[in-house]
Amino acid sequence: MKVLPEPIVFEWDKGNLDKNLKKHNVSNQETEEVFFNKPFIVYEDKKHSLSEQRFQALGKTNKIRKLFLSFAIRKDRIRIISVRDMNKKERRRYEKIKTSTQV
């Protein structure tokens, strides 16, 4: 399933520009890094996709910080809704998938 637009372009809501930094200590730059590092695991968030299609993702930053993201795609731009450190269950899932996809 192809989800991400090409090229990858981000759209940041001016009202929430520093929300994830203040709430979860995750910068916008760190958030964007996750989209370019492997493995990057994306799945549809059907529970929160009432007015628009939303996605959740697990990935890592350039400094190997493991993050959980929630995002939408609007007009071929990625719009971050929320980002935080992965919880224990998400880290286990990520590691399991990471291990199974290594060659």
CORWO-V665014 format. One record per residue. N is the residue number from 1. RES is the residue in three letters. PSI is psi in whole degrees, -180 to 180 (none if undefined). Layout:
N&RES&PSI, N&RES&PSI
This chain:
1&MET&118, 2&LYS&123, 3&VAL&-46, 4&LEU&137, 5&PRO&157, 6&GLU&130, 7&PRO&161, 8&ILE&121, 9&VAL&137, 10&PHE&146, 11&GLU&121, 12&TRP&126, 13&ASP&121, 14&LYS&-33, 15&GLY&-24, 16&ASN&20, 17&LEU&-41, 18&ASP&12, 19&LYS&-48, 20&ASN&-29, 21&LEU&-46, 22&LYS&-42, 23&LYS&-38, 24&HIS&4, 25&ASN&39, 26&VAL&120, 27&SER&162, 28&ASN&-38, 29&GLN&-47, 30&GLU&-42, 31&THR&-47, 32&GLU&-35, 33&GLU&-36, 34&VAL&-35, 35&PHE&-15, 36&PHE&0, 37&ASN&146, 38&LYS&149, 39&PRO&149, 40&PHE&114, 41&ILE&120, 42&VAL&138, 43&TYR&152, 44&GLU&139, 45&ASP&81, 46&LYS&-29, 47&LYS&-35, 48&HIS&13, 49&SER&50, 50&LEU&-49, 51&SER&-17, 52&GLU&158, 53&GLN&127, 54&ARG&157, 55&PHE&156, 56&GLN&152, 57&ALA&154, 58&LEU&134, 59&GLY&-176, 60&LYS&153, 61&THR&179, 62&ASN&-25, 63&LYS&18, 64&ILE&21, 65&ARG&126, 66&LYS&123, 67&LEU&150, 68&PHE&134, 69&LEU&149, 70&SER&131, 71&PHE&165, 72&ALA&165, 73&ILE&119, 74&ARG&121, 75&LYS&49, 76&ASP&26, 77&ARG&142, 78&ILE&125, 79&ARG&110, 80&ILE&129, 81&ILE&-46, 82&SER&152, 83&VAL&143, 84&ARG&171, 85&ASP&146, 86&MET&146, 87&ASN&178, 88&LYS&-45, 89&LYS&-42, 90&GLU&-39, 91&ARG&-43, 92&ARG&-44, 93&ARG&-45, 94&TYR&-46, 95&GLU&-39, 96&LYS&-45, 97&ILE&-41, 98&LYS&-45, 99&THR&-41, 100&SER&-16, 101&THR&-3, 102&GLN&142, 103&VAL&none
